Amino acid sequence: MYVYLKLRLPRALSFPDWAIIVTVIIGVYVCGLLAFAGGRLLNGKMFRRPVLHHTLIEAVELHDLDSGAIKACLADRSIRRVWRLYIRM
């Protein structure tokens, strides 16, 4: 990037050097945000929910938690209801 700006080659659109640098920085930042969001989405679908489904049910049973809300969430043992219980806890 630095070398490209210092060569002063003709460009299709002539922007000042600082505008190009700011655009690159913002572009890299946005790519990082997209990578983080995509990784979090994959992590939730592939690892967090299925593992949480088994470990949270086991932890609740081992600790003998018998609240009405916990019993309602664990009644049918669906992944969505266990996930909601995790969020509430």
C-alpha positions in Angstrom: 0.0 0.0 0.0 2.8 2.4 1.0 4.8 1.6 -2.2 1.7 2.1 -4.4 1.0 5.5 -2.9 4.7 6.6 -3.3 4.9 5.5 -6.9 2.4 8.2 -7.9 1.0 6.1 -10.8 -2.0 7.4 -12.6 -5.3 6.4 -11.0 -8.8 6.1 -12.3 -10.2 8.1 -9.4 -7.9 10.7 -7.8 -8.4 10.8 -4.1 -5.9 12.2 -1.6 -3.6 9.7 0.0 -5.2 10.1 3.4 -8.6 9.2 2.0 -7.2 6.0 0.6 -5.6 5.0 3.9 -8.7 5.8 5.9 -10.8 3.7 3.4 -8.4 0.8 3.7 -8.5 1.0 7.5 -12.3 1.0 7.6 -12.4 -1.8 5.1 -10.1 -4.0 7.2 -12.2 -3.2 10.3 -15.5 -4.2 8.6 -13.9 -7.4 7.3 -12.8 -8.2 10.9 -16.4 -7.5 12.2 -17.8 -9.9 9.5 -15.3 -12.6 10.3 -16.1 -12.3 14.0 -19.8 -12.5 13.4 -19.4 -15.4 11.0 -17.2 -17.3 13.5 -19.7 -16.7 16.3 -22.6 -17.9 14.2 -20.7 -21.1 13.3 -19.6 -21.6 16.8 -23.2 -21.3 18.1 -24.6 -23.7 15.5 -21.8 -26.3 15.5 -20.5 -26.4 19.0 -22.2 -24.2 21.7 -25.8 -25.3 21.4 -25.3 -29.1 21.0 -22.7 -29.2 23.8 -24.7 -26.9 26.0 -27.8 -29.1 25.5 -26.1 -32.1 27.2 -24.0 -30.3 29.8 -26.7 -27.9 31.1 -29.2 -30.7 31.5 -26.6 -32.8 33.4 -25.6 -29.9 35.6 -29.2 -29.1 36.5 -29.9 -32.7 37.4 -26.6 -33.0 39.4 -27.4 -29.9 41.4 -31.1 -31.0 42.0 -32.5 -27.7 40.8 -36.2 -27.9 40.8 -37.5 -24.4 40.1 -40.8 -24.2 38.1 -39.1 -22.3 35.3 -36.3 -24.8 35.1 -38.7 -27.7 35.0 -40.7 -26.0 32.3 -37.7 -25.5 30.1 -36.4 -29.0 30.6 -39.7 -30.8 30.2 -39.4 -31.7 26.5 -35.5 -31.3 26.4 -35.5 -29.5 23.1 -32.4 -27.5 22.3 -34.2 -24.2 21.9 -35.8 -24.4 25.3 -32.5 -25.4 26.9 -30.9 -22.4 25.1 -33.5 -20.1 26.5 -32.9 -21.5 30.0 -29.1 -20.8 29.5 -29.9 -17.2 28.5 -32.1 -16.7 31.6 -29.5 -18.0 33.9 
